[in-house]
Amino acid sequence: FVTASMMASTSFAATDDLCTVNLQTIANAKSQIQAPEMQARVEASVQQAKAHQAMNTKEGTEKCIAETTQTIQEIQKASDGGKQ
């Protein structure tokens, strides 16, 4: 049982790290966002992602990753001038 728990927590920790990395990526990109409405959307998304992360569950982490990944893609599209 202990081995199974340790293996599960290791994989959970790896996905939790992706959530944290995505949040940091967004924080680093915030200074590049010019449009006020985009800034508001990004801030709302970050708050939602942090709420998911705070659940400390696999489902919460997965939702955090999904939320932050989508936000990163939106930031990239905005910085590319919507070319993608």
N, C-alpha and C positions, 0 to 999 in steps of 0.2 A: 504494500500500500504506500509506504513512504517513497519508494522508487517511482511509482506511478505519479504521485503527487509532485515530486521534484521535476519529473519530465514535463508534466503539464504546466507547472509554473515557469519552467524555462521557456517554453514556447509562448506562453502568455506574456512573459516579460519581453520577448522579442517583438511581439506585436505592440505592446505598450510603448516600447521605445520608438516605433514608427509613428505612433500618435504624437509623442513628444517631439520627435524630429520634425514632423509636419507643422506642428504649432510653432516651432522655432523658425522654420522656413518662412512661414507667414509673417512672423514678427520681423524678420530681417527684410522682407519685401514691402512692409507697410510704408516705408519712407518713399517708395517709388510710385505709390498710388496717388494720383492727382485728383481724380473726380470725387467730390464729397459723397455722392450716392454709393460709389464703390467702396469708399472707406467705411461707410455705415454698414454695408452688406458684409464686408470682411469682419468688422468688429462683432456683429451679431453672430456670424458663423463661428468665430473664435470662442465666444461665450457659450454657444451651444456645444461645441466640441469639448470645452473644458468641463461642462456639466456631465457630458457622457463619460469623460475620462474619470471624473470624480466618483462615478458609480463603482469603480474598481471591480468590474466584471468583464468577462470576455465579450459579451454583447456590447457593453458600454465602450470598450476599446475599439471594437469593430465599427461602431457608429462614429466614434471620434475620427478614425482613419478615413472613413467614407466622407465625412463632413469636411475634413481638412484637405483631402485630396481634391475634392470638387472645388474648394476655394482656391487652392494653388493653381488649378487649371484656369479658373476665371481670372486670376491675377495675371497669369501668363498671356492669356488672350488679350486682356486689356493693355498689357505692356507691348504686345505685338501690334497694337492698333486694330485688333479684331481680325487679323489676317488668317487665323487658323480656322 
